[in-house]
Amino acid sequence: MSKSIFYHAGCPVFVSAEHDIIDLVGSNNVDIINIGTERTKIEDAEKAGVKSVPALVTPTGNVLHINFGASLADVKG
């Protein structure tokens, strides 16, 4: 089974959500990507359909936008 991917941009609220996601699905089932520091991953997020962060991409490719924190355009600057 492939993993989910949780994208966020590193602010304290997003980091808190990261911990909640890990508690919900388990650390072995999710890759955490902070696109604030891993800027090369922004393109991957866009290709997966992420429009804003935080967002969880499921193994089947569904994108679950969790609240609205920041658009990818804002993160890209």
C-alpha positions as CSV (number, residue, x, y, z in Angstrom):
1,M,0.0,0.0,0.0
2,S,1.3,3.4,-0.8
3,K,1.4,6.2,1.7
4,S,-0.6,9.4,2.0
5,I,1.3,12.7,1.6
6,F,0.6,15.6,4.0
7,Y,1.8,18.9,2.5
8,H,2.1,22.0,4.7
9,A,4.2,25.2,4.8
10,G,5.7,25.0,8.2
11,C,3.7,27.5,10.4
12,P,2.9,26.4,13.9
13,V,-0.8,25.7,13.1
14,F,0.4,23.4,10.2
15,V,2.9,21.6,12.4
16,S,0.1,21.0,14.9
17,A,-2.0,19.5,12.1
18,E,1.0,17.4,11.0
19,H,1.0,15.8,14.5
20,D,-2.8,15.2,14.3
21,I,-2.4,13.5,10.9
22,I,0.3,11.3,12.2
23,D,-1.8,10.4,15.2
24,L,-4.7,9.5,13.0
25,V,-3.0,7.5,10.2
26,G,0.3,6.5,11.8
27,S,3.7,7.7,10.9
28,N,4.3,4.6,8.7
29,N,1.4,5.6,6.5
30,V,2.1,9.2,5.7
31,D,5.0,11.2,4.3
32,I,5.2,14.7,5.7
33,I,6.3,17.4,3.2
34,N,7.0,21.0,4.4
35,I,7.0,22.9,1.1
36,G,8.1,26.0,3.0
37,T,11.5,24.3,3.4
38,E,11.3,21.7,0.6
39,R,10.5,24.1,-2.2
40,T,11.3,21.6,-4.9
41,K,8.2,19.6,-3.8
42,I,5.8,22.4,-4.7
43,E,5.6,21.1,-8.3
44,D,4.8,17.6,-7.1
45,A,2.0,19.0,-4.9
46,E,0.6,21.0,-7.9
47,K,0.7,17.9,-10.1
48,A,-1.2,15.9,-7.4
49,G,-3.9,18.6,-7.4
50,V,-3.1,20.5,-4.2
51,K,-4.4,24.0,-4.4
52,S,-3.7,25.1,-0.8
53,V,-2.0,23.8,2.3
54,P,-2.4,22.0,4.5
55,A,-3.6,19.2,2.3
56,L,-3.5,15.4,2.5
57,V,-3.1,13.4,-0.7
58,T,-4.5,9.9,-0.2
59,P,-2.9,6.8,-1.7
60,T,-5.7,6.7,-4.3
61,G,-4.9,10.3,-5.4
62,N,-7.7,12.2,-3.7
63,V,-6.7,15.6,-2.3
64,L,-8.2,16.5,1.0
65,H,-7.8,20.2,1.6
66,I,-7.7,20.7,5.4
67,N,-9.0,24.2,6.3
68,F,-7.5,27.0,4.2
69,G,-4.0,28.1,5.3
70,A,-2.2,29.3,2.3
71,S,-2.6,28.9,-1.5
72,L,0.3,27.4,-3.3
73,A,0.6,30.6,-5.2
74,D,1.3,32.4,-1.9
75,V,3.8,29.8,-0.8
76,K,5.6,30.0,-4.2
77,G,5.8,33.8,-3.6
